[in-house]
Amino acid sequence: MKVARSGLFNFITIGILLVLVTMTYVNHMMPVLEEAETVKKEALLGNFQRIAMQARAQWIRTKSSPVSIYETQVGPSGTLSQNKHAATSMAMNINGWPVGSAKGSSNPCDYLLSLAGDEVGSEMHSKTRKQNGFLLCEYFIDEQPWFTYSAESGAMRNHYSY
């Protein structure tokens, strides 16, 4: 009987220790996962802005719509290279800011964001509106405002805090 009790006691003790170690590990990993999500959001915003500026630079150079932007990579020495075989056409407004796909798209805001990269939230979506006759994209993650893009001026405004 004593052997059975000590075996049960050891089993319970080991189980409790495993639960505590697991909870401690999860507790320490959560900030790392949240930080990774923040970095992913910042990278997507940076890519979005870079693509908008790349399209604007092409528009300034050609003064025509649509413009073609190319896949751009930064080399180890900091030099830029463009892959002329991987291009997309973007429609531009009269102010020279991107307003979606040159081929037409059901949601120009989703199209613009898709060029910047992968989704960063379980519930990421956009709302397309007009402001002063220009496209205004509002982006949300998990129903929380993330950022807005105005095609009137090319301005981006973040709505989230770290």
N, CA, C and O atoms as a DFTB+ gen file, in Angstrom:
648 C
 N C O
     1  1       0.816      -1.190       0.000
     2  2       0.000       0.000       0.000
     3  2       0.861       1.256       0.000
     4  3       0.573       2.233      -0.691
     5  1       1.983       1.198       0.838
     6  2       2.884       2.342       0.883
     7  2       3.551       2.567      -0.468
     8  3       3.762       3.710      -0.871
     9  1       3.885       1.489      -1.170
    10  2       4.531       1.600      -2.473
    11  2       3.589       2.264      -3.473
    12  3       4.015       3.101      -4.269
    13  1       2.321       1.895      -3.436
    14  2       1.339       2.481      -4.350
    15  2       1.175       3.972      -4.081
    16  3       1.074       4.767      -5.015
    17  1       1.149       4.354      -2.791
    18  2       0.993       5.774      -2.439
    19  2       2.214       6.586      -2.873
    20  3       2.078       7.682      -3.416
    21  1       3.409       6.039      -2.630
    22  2       4.606       6.791      -3.012
    23  2       4.718       6.883      -4.537
    24  3       5.189       7.896      -5.056
    25  1       4.293       5.842      -5.259
    26  2       4.279       5.889      -6.725
    27  2       3.307       6.933      -7.238
    28  3       3.623       7.672      -8.169
    29  1       2.118       7.001      -6.634
    30  2       1.119       7.995      -7.009
    31  2       1.617       9.399      -6.678
    32  3       1.433      10.337      -7.454
    33  1       2.252       9.525      -5.508
    34  2       2.799      10.821      -5.099
    35  2       3.878      11.294      -6.087
    36  3       3.900      12.460      -6.479
    37  1       4.766      10.380      -6.483
    38  2       5.810      10.719      -7.464
    39  2       5.201      11.106      -8.808
    40  3       5.656      12.056      -9.446
    41  1       4.187      10.383      -9.235
    42  2       3.513      10.674     -10.502
    43  2       2.895      12.070     -10.476
    44  3       3.047      12.834     -11.429
    45  1       2.201      12.405      -9.393
    46  2       1.566      13.723      -9.256
    47  2       2.629      14.819      -9.202
    48  3       2.470      15.862      -9.835
    49  1       3.702      14.597      -8.461
    50  2       4.778      15.588      -8.347
    51  2       5.421      15.862      -9.703
    52  3       5.631      17.017     -10.072
    53  1       5.729      14.812     -10.437
    54  2       6.330      14.973     -11.764
    55  2       5.357      15.679     -12.705
    56  3       5.766      16.539     -13.484
    57  1       4.086      15.328     -12.640
    58  2       3.068      15.983     -13.469
    59  2       2.978      17.471     -13.180
    60  3       2.915      18.282     -14.103
    61  1       2.972      17.835     -11.899
    62  2       2.904      19.251     -11.522
    63  2       4.148      19.991     -12.007
    64  3       4.047      21.110     -12.511
    65  1       5.314      19.377     -11.859
    66  2       6.550      20.008     -12.329
    67  2       6.534      20.215     -13.842
    68  3       6.957      21.263     -14.329
    69  1       6.050      19.228     -14.582
    70  2       5.953      19.372     -16.036
    71  2       5.009      20.505     -16.418
    72  3       5.305      21.279     -17.329
    73  1       3.884      20.607     -15.736
    74  2       2.933      21.687     -16.009
    75  2       3.576      23.039     -15.718
    76  3       3.425      23.973     -16.505
    77  1       4.289      23.158     -14.603
    78  2       4.945      24.420     -14.248
    79  2       6.023      24.804     -15.259
    80  3       6.119      25.967     -15.651
    81  1       6.827      23.840     -15.681
    82  2       7.866      24.116     -16.674
    83  2       7.231      24.546     -17.996
    84  3       7.708      25.486     -18.632
    85  1       6.172      23.874     -18.409
    86  2       5.481      24.231     -19.645
    87  2       4.884      25.626     -19.557
    88  3       5.001      26.407     -20.501
    89  1       4.248      25.950     -18.444
    90  2       3.651      27.283     -18.273
    91  2       4.730      28.367     -18.282
    92  3       4.519      29.439     -18.850
    93  1       5.868      28.106     -17.668
    94  2       6.967      29.072     -17.665
    95  2       7.492      29.288     -19.078
    96  3       7.756      30.423     -19.475
    97  1       7.643      28.220     -19.832
    98  2       8.113      28.318     -21.214
    99  2       7.147      29.146     -22.055
   100  3       7.569      30.042     -22.785
   101  1       5.870      28.853     -21.957
   102  2       4.858      29.595     -22.714
   103  2       4.865      31.060     -22.300
   104  3       4.761      31.946     -23.148
   105  1       4.986      31.318     -21.009
   106  2       5.007      32.690     -20.504
   107  2       6.196      33.475     -21.063
   108  3       6.074      34.668     -21.344
   109  1       7.325      32.824     -21.222
   110  2       8.501      33.502     -21.766
   111  2       8.448      33.616     -23.286
   112  3       9.072      34.517     -23.847
   113  1       7.733      32.745     -23.960
   114  2       7.665      32.780     -25.417
   115  2       6.640      33.774     -25.945
   116  3       6.782      34.249     -27.072
   117  1       5.628      34.101     -25.181
   118  2       4.583      35.006     -25.663
   119  2       5.130      36.373     -26.076
   120  3       4.751      36.861     -27.140
   121  1       5.998      37.016     -25.293
   122  2       6.541      38.301     -25.754
   123  2       7.340      38.175     -27.052
   124  3       7.325      39.085     -27.880
   125  1       8.029      37.062     -27.229
   126  2       8.794      36.855     -28.454
   127  2       7.851      36.757     -29.646
   128  3       8.124      37.333     -30.699
   129  1       6.754      36.040     -29.493
   130  2       5.783      35.908     -30.576
   131  2       5.117      37.243     -30.889
   132  3       4.896      37.567     -32.056
   133  1       4.796      38.019     -29.856
   134  2       4.197      39.333     -30.071
   135  2       5.178      40.265     -30.778
   136  3       4.780      41.038     -31.650
   137  1       6.436      40.198     -30.415
   138  2       7.465      41.023     -31.060
   139  2       7.612      40.644     -32.529
   140  3       7.770      41.514     -33.385
   141  1       7.560      39.354     -32.821
   142  2       7.648      38.899     -34.209
   143  2       6.470      39.425     -35.019
   144  3       6.638      39.811     -36.176
   145  1       5.293      39.444     -34.430
   146  2       4.107      39.964     -35.114
   147  2       4.254      41.464     -35.378
   148  3       3.864      41.944     -36.443
   149  1       4.808      42.198     -34.428
   150  2       5.035      43.634     -34.602
   151  2       6.034      43.890     -35.723
   152  3       5.833      44.785     -36.544
   153  1       7.099      43.113     -35.760
   154  2       8.104      43.265     -36.813
   155  2       7.489      42.968     -38.177
   156  3       7.791      43.648     -39.158
   157  1       6.639      41.968     -38.241
   158  2       5.985      41.613     -39.505
   159  2       5.074      42.744     -39.982
   160  3       5.029      43.045     -41.175
   161  1       4.347      43.371     -39.052
   162  2       3.492      44.509     -39.404
   163  2       4.321      45.674     -39.929
   164  3       3.972      46.288     -40.937
   165  1       5.420      45.975     -39.243
   166  2       6.277      47.081     -39.662
   167  2       6.888      46.817     -41.035
   168  3       6.985      47.729     -41.856
   169  1       7.298      45.585     -41.286
   170  2       7.879      45.235     -42.581
   171  2       6.852      45.386     -43.691
   172  3       7.176      45.880     -44.772
   173  1       5.619      44.968     -43.439
   174  2       4.572      45.094     -44.442
   175  2       4.276      46.560     -44.740
   176  3       4.082      46.932     -45.898
   177  1       4.241      47.395     -43.702
   178  2       4.033      48.828     -43.914
   179  2       5.176      49.434     -44.720
   180  3       4.945      50.248     -45.615
   181  1       6.395      49.044     -44.409
   182  2       7.550      49.539     -45.157
   183  2       7.490      49.131     -46.618
   184  3       7.784      49.934     -47.503
   185  1       7.108      47.881     -46.876
   186  2       6.966      47.412     -48.257
   187  2       5.860      48.159     -48.981
   188  3       6.015      48.520     -50.148
   189  1       4.742      48.395     -48.299
   190  2       3.627      49.124     -48.903
   191  2       4.095      50.518     -49.327
   192  3       3.833      50.958     -50.446
   193  1       4.780      51.194     -48.431
   194  2       5.257      52.546     -48.724
   195  2       6.298      52.530     -49.845
   196  3       6.289      53.405     -50.710
   197  1       7.181      51.554     -49.832
   198  2       8.201      51.449     -50.879
   199  2       7.566      51.237     -52.244
   200  3       7.997      51.835     -53.230
   201  1       6.546      50.389     -52.308
   202  2       5.877      50.117     -53.581
   203  2       5.143      51.356     -54.077
   204  3       5.181      51.670     -55.267
   205  1       4.471      52.063     -53.164
   206  2       3.780      53.295     -53.560
   207  2       4.779      54.321     -54.093
   208  3       4.508      54.993     -55.089
   209  1       5.924      54.442     -53.439
   210  2       6.932      55.405     -53.882
   211  2       7.594      54.968     -55.190
   212  3       7.930      55.807     -56.026
   213  1       7.779      53.675     -55.365
   214  2       8.351      53.168     -56.614
   215  2       7.402      53.455     -57.779
   216  3       7.839      53.867     -58.853
   217  1       6.109      53.236     -57.564
   218  2       5.125      53.530     -58.607
   219  2       5.086      55.030     -58.891
   220  3       4.992      55.444     -60.047
   221  1       5.157      55.839     -57.844
   222  2       5.153      57.296     -58.034
   223  2       6.382      57.746     -58.817
   224  3       6.275      58.602     -59.695
   225  1       7.540      57.184     -58.510
   226  2       8.761      57.543     -59.240
   227  2       8.624      57.203     -60.721
   228  3       9.056      57.972     -61.580
   229  1       8.023      56.051     -61.020
   230  2       7.788      55.686     -62.421
   231  2       6.819      56.668     -63.074
   232  3       7.010      57.052     -64.227
   233  1       5.783      57.075     -62.344
   234  2       4.805      58.021     -62.885
   235  2       5.465      59.376     -63.146
   236  3       5.206      59.998     -64.176
   237  1       6.312      59.839     -62.227
   238  2       7.007      61.121     -62.416
   239  2       7.897      61.044     -63.651
   240  3       8.003      62.008     -64.409
   241  1       8.531      59.906     -63.847
   242  2       9.414      59.739     -64.996
   243  2       8.641      59.703     -66.310
   244  3       9.076      60.293     -67.299
   245  1       7.489      59.010     -66.334
   246  2       6.754      58.820     -67.590
   247  2       5.532      59.712     -67.733
   248  3       5.087      59.975     -68.850
   249  1       4.981      60.184     -66.612
   250  2       3.746      60.991     -66.588
   251  2       2.598      60.282     -67.294
   252  3       1.766      60.923     -67.936
   253  1       2.555      58.964     -67.174
   254  2       1.461      58.215     -67.795
   255  2       0.948      57.162     -66.826
   256  3       1.645      56.732     -65.907
   257  1      -0.279      56.768     -67.063
   258  2      -0.883      55.698     -66.287
   259  2      -1.352      54.656     -67.276
   260  3      -1.919      55.036     -68.301
   261  1      -1.163      53.404     -67.053
   262  2      -0.568      52.758     -65.884
   263  2       0.958      52.794     -65.936
   264  3       1.557      53.117     -66.961
   265  1       1.564      52.455     -64.802
   266  2       3.017      52.313     -64.728
   267  2       3.333      50.867     -64.367
   268  3       2.521      50.168     -63.761
   269  1       4.513      50.442     -64.748
   270  2       4.970      49.092     -64.400
   271  2       6.015      49.202     -63.309
   272  3       6.959      49.986     -63.402
   273  1       5.828      48.402     -62.277
   274  2       6.860      48.317     -61.242
   275  2       7.407      46.900     -61.261
   276  3       6.705      45.941     -61.582
   277  1       8.669      46.799     -60.911
   278  2       9.376      45.533     -61.024
   279  2       9.789      45.024     -59.657
   280  3       9.940      45.788     -58.703
   281  1       9.968      43.718     -59.587
   282  2      10.484      43.107     -58.366
   283  2      11.889      43.661     -58.137
   284  3      12.762      43.543     -58.997
   285  1      12.093      44.261     -56.977
   286  2      13.372      44.898     -56.663
   287  2      14.012      44.201     -55.477
   288  3      13.343      43.878     -54.494
   289  1      15.308      43.973     -55.577
   290  2      16.046      43.343     -54.484
   291  2      17.284      44.170     -54.176
   292  3      17.885      44.780     -55.061
   293  1      17.648      44.175     -52.904
   294  2      18.856      44.865     -52.466
   295  2      19.950      43.823     -52.298
   296  3      19.787      42.846     -51.567
   297  1      21.067      44.041     -52.985
   298  2      22.188      43.114     -52.910
   299  2      22.980      43.286     -51.626
   300  3      22.750      44.240     -50.882
   301  1      23.911      42.377     -51.354
   302  2      24.720      42.447     -50.127
   303  2      25.515      43.749     -50.005
   304  3      25.767      44.225     -48.898
   305  1      25.905      44.319     -51.141
   306  2      26.677      45.566     -51.105
   307  2      25.781      46.798     -51.083
   308  3      26.277      47.924     -51.075
   309  1      24.454      46.594     -51.075
   310  2      23.518      47.715     -51.026
   311  2      23.035      48.172     -52.385
   312  3      22.297      49.153     -52.474
   313  1      23.430      47.490     -53.442
   314  2      22.989      47.873     -54.781
   315  2      21.603      47.305     -55.058
   316  3      21.255      46.220     -54.591
   317  1      20.828      48.051     -55.818
   318  2      19.480      47.620     -56.182
   319  2      19.514      46.920     -57.527
   320  3      20.223      47.336     -58.443
   321  1      18.740      45.855     -57.633
   322  2      18.590      45.177     -58.916
   323  2      17.112      44.900     -59.139
   324  3      16.380      44.549     -58.214
   325  1      16.690      45.067     -60.387
   326  2      15.286      44.845     -60.731
   327  2      15.169      43.664     -61.675
   328  3      15.961      43.509     -62.605
   329  1      14.171      42.839     -61.421
   330  2      13.865      41.714     -62.287
   331  2      12.802      42.183     -63.275
   332  3      11.630      42.299     -62.916
   333  1      13.200      42.451     -64.502
   334  2      12.281      42.992     -65.516
   335  2      11.240      41.962     -65.963
   336  3      10.270      42.313     -66.635
   337  1      11.438      40.694     -65.595
   338  2      10.477      39.655     -65.961
   339  2       9.351      39.539     -64.941
   340  3       8.314      38.940     -65.225
   341  1       9.548      40.104     -63.763
   342  2       8.532      40.053     -62.702
   343  2       8.004      41.468     -62.488
   344  3       8.487      42.203     -61.626
   345  1       7.009      41.833     -63.283
   346  2       6.465      43.194     -63.227
   347  2       4.962      43.145     -62.997
   348  3       4.300      42.147     -63.281
   349  1       4.451      44.236     -62.481
   350  2       3.009      44.398     -62.346
   351  2       2.650      45.805     -62.791
   352  3       3.433      46.739     -62.617
   353  1       1.474      45.949     -63.361
   354  2       1.012      47.262     -63.811
   355  2       0.071      47.841     -62.778
   356  3      -0.824      47.164     -62.272
   357  1       0.290      49.104     -62.477
   358  2      -0.541      49.787     -61.486
   359  2      -1.183      51.010     -62.119
   360  3      -0.541      51.771     -62.843
   361  1      -2.476      51.180     -61.825
   362  2      -3.185      52.381     -62.261
   363  2      -2.801      53.529     -61.334
   364  3      -2.648      53.343     -60.127
   365  1      -2.650      54.710     -61.908
   366  2      -2.259      55.890     -61.143
   367  2      -3.339      56.957     -61.303
   368  3      -4.022      57.007     -62.326
   369  1      -3.491      57.811     -60.288
   370  2      -4.454      58.902     -60.409
   371  2      -3.764      60.143     -60.982
   372  3      -2.584      60.096     -61.332
   373  1      -4.501      61.244     -61.076
   374  2      -3.946      62.451     -61.694
   375  2      -2.840      63.082     -60.850
   376  3      -2.040      63.862     -61.366
   377  1      -2.787      62.755     -59.567
   378  2      -1.722      63.260     -58.698
   379  2      -0.492      62.354     -58.700
   380  3       0.523      62.679     -58.084
   381  1      -0.583      61.226     -59.388
   382  2       0.559      60.327     -59.489
   383  2       0.712      59.340     -58.356
   384  3       1.828      58.943     -58.023
   385  1      -0.408      58.935     -57.753
   386  2      -0.359      57.945     -56.669
   387  2      -1.122      56.696     -57.084
   388  3      -2.118      56.794     -57.801
   389  1      -0.672      55.520     -56.644
   390  2      -1.318      54.265     -57.042
   391  2      -2.758      54.166     -56.546
   392  3      -3.080      54.554     -55.423
   393  1      -3.607      53.636     -57.417
   394  2      -5.021      53.453     -57.065
   395  2      -5.504      52.039     -57.372
   396  3      -6.711      51.808     -57.456
   397  1      -4.591      51.094     -57.540
   398  2      -4.994      49.715     -57.770
   399  2      -4.367      49.128     -59.011
   400  3      -3.402      49.664     -59.557
   401  1      -4.928      48.023     -59.446
   402  2      -4.418      47.294     -60.598
   403  2      -4.823      47.980     -61.891
   404  3      -5.933      48.499     -62.005
   405  1      -3.920      47.982     -62.866
   406  2      -4.238      48.542     -64.176
   407  2      -5.264      47.679     -64.893
   408  3      -5.966      48.158     -65.784
   409  1      -5.358      46.409     -64.512
   410  2      -6.307      45.489     -65.139
   411  2      -7.675      45.553     -64.489
   412  3      -8.611      44.888     -64.932
   413  1      -7.792      46.340     -63.454
   414  2      -9.056      46.420     -62.729
   415  2      -9.097      45.367     -61.641
   416  3      -8.616      44.247     -61.815
   417  1      -9.668      45.739     -60.538
   418  2      -9.739      44.840     -59.393
   419  2     -11.005      45.162     -58.631
   420  3     -11.427      46.316     -58.574
   421  1     -11.613      44.142     -58.044
   422  2     -12.844      44.387     -57.295
   423  2     -12.573      45.239     -56.064
   424  3     -13.431      46.020     -55.653
   425  1     -11.394      45.100     -55.470
   426  2     -11.037      45.905     -54.306
   427  2      -9.618      46.434     -54.487
   428  3      -8.656      45.704     -54.247
   429  1      -9.471      47.691     -54.908
   430  2      -8.127      48.225     -55.149
   431  2      -7.262      48.265     -53.893
   432  3      -6.041      48.133     -53.980
   433  1      -7.879      48.445     -52.732
   434  2      -7.102      48.490     -51.483
   435  2      -6.484      47.129     -51.174
   436  3      -5.324      47.051     -50.767
   437  1      -7.251      46.061     -51.365
   438  2      -6.708      44.716     -51.157
   439  2      -5.580      44.432     -52.141
   440  3      -4.579      43.809     -51.787
   441  1      -5.748      44.894     -53.379
   442  2      -4.714      44.682     -54.390
   443  2      -3.415      45.374     -53.987
   444  3      -2.342      44.775     -54.063
   445  1      -3.508      46.630     -53.561
   446  2      -2.304      47.368     -53.162
   447  2      -1.592      46.674     -52.005
   448  3      -0.366      46.566     -52.003
   449  1      -2.356      46.207     -51.029
   450  2      -1.745      45.537     -49.880
   451  2      -1.139      44.195     -50.275
   452  3      -0.120      43.785     -49.718
   453  1      -1.759      43.510     -51.232
   454  2      -1.235      42.204     -51.648
   455  2       0.148      42.334     -52.284
   456  3       0.940      41.393     -52.239
   457  1       0.441      43.485     -52.873
   458  2       1.763      43.691     -53.461
   459  2       2.844      43.819     -52.393
   460  3       4.016      43.542     -52.650
   461  1       2.446      44.238     -51.199
   462  2       3.412      44.478     -50.125
   463  2       3.833      43.203     -49.410
   464  3       4.922      43.162     -48.839
   465  1       3.017      42.172     -49.421
   466  2       3.412      40.934     -48.743
   467  2       2.244      40.138     -48.237
   468  3       1.099      40.342     -48.640
   469  1       2.560      39.215     -47.332
   470  2       1.573      38.296     -46.768
   471  2       0.738      38.969     -45.694
   472  3       1.078      40.038     -45.188
   473  1      -0.364      38.312     -45.362
   474  2      -1.216      38.808     -44.283
   475  2      -0.493      38.695     -42.952
   476  3       0.359      37.827     -42.757
   477  1      -0.853      39.599     -42.033
   478  2      -0.199      39.592     -40.725
   479  2      -1.160      39.314     -39.586
   480  3      -0.738      39.279     -38.430
   481  1      -2.407      39.121     -39.865
   482  2      -3.360      38.857     -38.797
   483  2      -4.362      37.818     -39.221
   484  3      -4.513      37.522     -40.406
   485  1      -5.042      37.271     -38.244
   486  2      -6.036      36.261     -38.566
   487  2      -7.234      36.894     -39.264
   488  3      -7.887      36.255     -40.089
   489  1      -7.515      38.132     -38.936
   490  2      -8.639      38.846     -39.543
   491  2      -8.149      40.177     -40.094
   492  3      -8.310      41.213     -39.449
   493  1      -7.561      40.158     -41.266
   494  2      -7.082      41.381     -41.894
   495  2      -8.014      41.725     -43.046
   496  3      -8.298      40.877     -43.892
   497  1      -8.491      42.965     -43.083
   498  2      -9.340      43.379     -44.192
   499  2      -9.194      44.878     -44.420
   500  3      -8.563      45.588     -43.636
   501  1      -9.789      45.335     -45.506
   502  2      -9.704      46.755     -45.843
   503  2     -11.088      47.291     -46.177
   504  3     -12.005      46.545     -46.523
   505  1     -11.207      48.604     -46.062
   506  2     -12.410      49.311     -46.492
   507  2     -11.984      50.339     -47.521
   508  3     -11.022      51.080     -47.324
   509  1     -12.718      50.369     -48.623
   510  2     -12.423      51.307     -49.698
   511  2     -13.436      52.435     -49.644
   512  3     -14.645      52.206     -49.674
   513  1     -12.920      53.665     -49.564
   514  2     -13.800      54.836     -49.541
   515  2     -13.258      55.876     -50.510
   516  3     -12.181      55.716     -51.085
   517  1     -14.019      56.930     -50.675
   518  2     -13.586      58.091     -51.453
   519  2     -13.502      59.277     -50.513
   520  3     -14.381      59.482     -49.675
   521  1     -12.436      60.061     -50.656
   522  2     -12.277      61.283     -49.885
   523  2     -11.808      62.361     -50.855
   524  3     -10.741      62.245     -51.458
   525  1     -12.608      63.400     -50.998
   526  2     -12.330      64.474     -51.963
   527  2     -12.194      63.920     -53.377
   528  3     -11.438      64.458     -54.186
   529  1     -12.916      62.855     -53.674
   530  2     -12.888      62.252     -54.998
   531  2     -11.727      61.297     -55.229
   532  3     -11.576      60.773     -56.332
   533  1     -10.905      61.061     -54.216
   534  2      -9.748      60.177     -54.340
   535  2      -9.933      58.937     -53.471
   536  3     -10.682      58.937     -52.494
   537  1      -9.229      57.892     -53.859
   538  2      -9.264      56.627     -53.120
   539  2      -8.691      56.812     -51.720
   540  3      -7.645      57.437     -51.541
   541  1      -9.390      56.261     -50.728
   542  2      -8.898      56.222     -49.351
   543  2      -9.045      54.787     -48.868
   544  3     -10.156      54.260     -48.809
   545  1      -7.936      54.157     -48.526
   546  2      -7.938      52.768     -48.054
   547  2      -7.748      52.755     -46.548
   548  3      -6.819      53.363     -46.019
   549  1      -8.641      52.053     -45.869
   550  2      -8.520      51.863     -44.426
   551  2      -8.272      50.378     -44.190
   552  3      -9.041      49.533     -44.647
   553  1      -7.203      50.070     -43.479
   554  2      -6.828      48.686     -43.227
   555  2      -7.034      48.355     -41.756
   556  3      -6.765      49.171     -40.874
   557  1      -7.518      47.136     -41.510
   558  2      -7.838      46.683     -40.159
   559  2      -7.227      45.309     -39.914
   560  3      -7.140      44.484     -40.824
   561  1      -6.802      45.073     -38.669
   562  2      -6.376      43.742     -38.220
   563  2      -7.204      43.412     -36.993
   564  3      -7.209      44.160     -36.016
   565  1      -7.904      42.288     -37.050
   566  2      -8.766      41.856     -35.946
   567  2      -9.719      42.971     -35.521
   568  3      -9.911      43.220     -34.331
   569  1     -10.312      43.635     -36.507
   570  2     -11.294      44.717     -36.318
   571  2     -10.709      45.979     -35.680
   572  3     -11.457      46.901     -35.354
   573  1      -9.398      46.038     -35.497
   574  2      -8.747      47.230     -34.952
   575  2      -8.121      48.011     -36.105
   576  3      -7.501      47.410     -36.982
   577  1      -8.271      49.346     -36.124
   578  2      -7.648      50.139     -37.193
   579  2      -6.134      49.923     -37.216
   580  3      -5.482      49.957     -36.172
   581  1      -5.583      49.704     -38.398
   582  2      -4.155      49.465     -38.547
   583  2      -3.490      50.676     -39.188
   584  3      -2.665      51.335     -38.554
   585  1      -3.845      50.983     -40.456
   586  2      -3.330      52.191     -41.089
   587  2      -4.251      52.598     -42.226
   588  3      -5.085      51.816     -42.683
   589  1      -4.084      53.842     -42.676
   590  2      -4.841      54.344     -43.819
   591  2      -3.858      54.809     -44.887
   592  3      -2.736      55.222     -44.594
   593  1      -4.314      54.728     -46.132
   594  2      -3.547      55.210     -47.274
   595  2      -4.460      56.118     -48.073
   596  3      -5.566      55.729     -48.450
   597  1      -3.994      57.328     -48.328
   598  2      -4.752      58.287     -49.120
   599  2      -4.086      58.437     -50.477
   600  3      -2.919      58.820     -50.559
   601  1      -4.823      58.136     -51.546
   602  2      -4.284      58.286     -52.895
   603  2      -4.316      59.741     -53.351
   604  3      -3.820      60.064     -54.430
   605  1      -4.894      60.614     -52.541
   606  2      -4.875      62.041     -52.872
   607  2      -3.458      62.597     -52.729
   608  3      -2.995      63.374     -53.564
   609  1      -2.776      62.183     -51.652
   610  2      -1.440      62.721     -51.377
   611  2      -0.386      61.634     -51.183
   612  3       0.797      61.944     -51.035
   613  1      -0.792      60.380     -51.182
   614  2       0.138      59.286     -50.922
   615  2       0.443      59.097     -49.448
   616  3       1.315      58.308     -49.086
   617  1      -0.272      59.820     -48.596
   618  2       0.004      59.779     -47.158
   619  2      -0.465      58.465     -46.545
   620  3      -1.531      57.944     -46.871
   621  1       0.366      57.951     -45.651
   622  2       0.018      56.777     -44.854
   623  2       0.004      57.211     -43.402
   624  3       0.875      57.954     -42.949
   625  1      -1.000      56.733     -42.678
   626  2      -1.089      57.070     -41.254
   627  2      -1.307      55.798     -40.452
   628  3      -2.268      55.064     -40.681
   629  1      -0.404      55.541     -39.507
   630  2      -0.527      54.373     -38.628
   631  2      -1.555      54.650     -37.549
   632  3      -1.670      55.774     -37.059
   633  1      -2.304      53.617     -37.181
   634  2      -3.302      53.742     -36.120
   635  2      -3.004      52.839     -34.940
   636  3      -3.758      52.833     -33.968
   637  1      -1.932      52.081     -34.998
   638  2      -1.644      51.165     -33.895
   639  2      -0.445      51.685     -33.116
   640  3       0.381      52.437     -33.633
   641  1      -0.375      51.269     -31.877
   642  2       0.765      51.635     -31.038
   643  2       1.473      50.365     -30.601
   644  3       0.894      49.279     -30.617
   645  1       2.704      50.510     -30.219
   646  2       3.509      49.340     -29.856
   647  2       3.261      48.973     -28.450
   648  3       3.845      48.012     -27.950
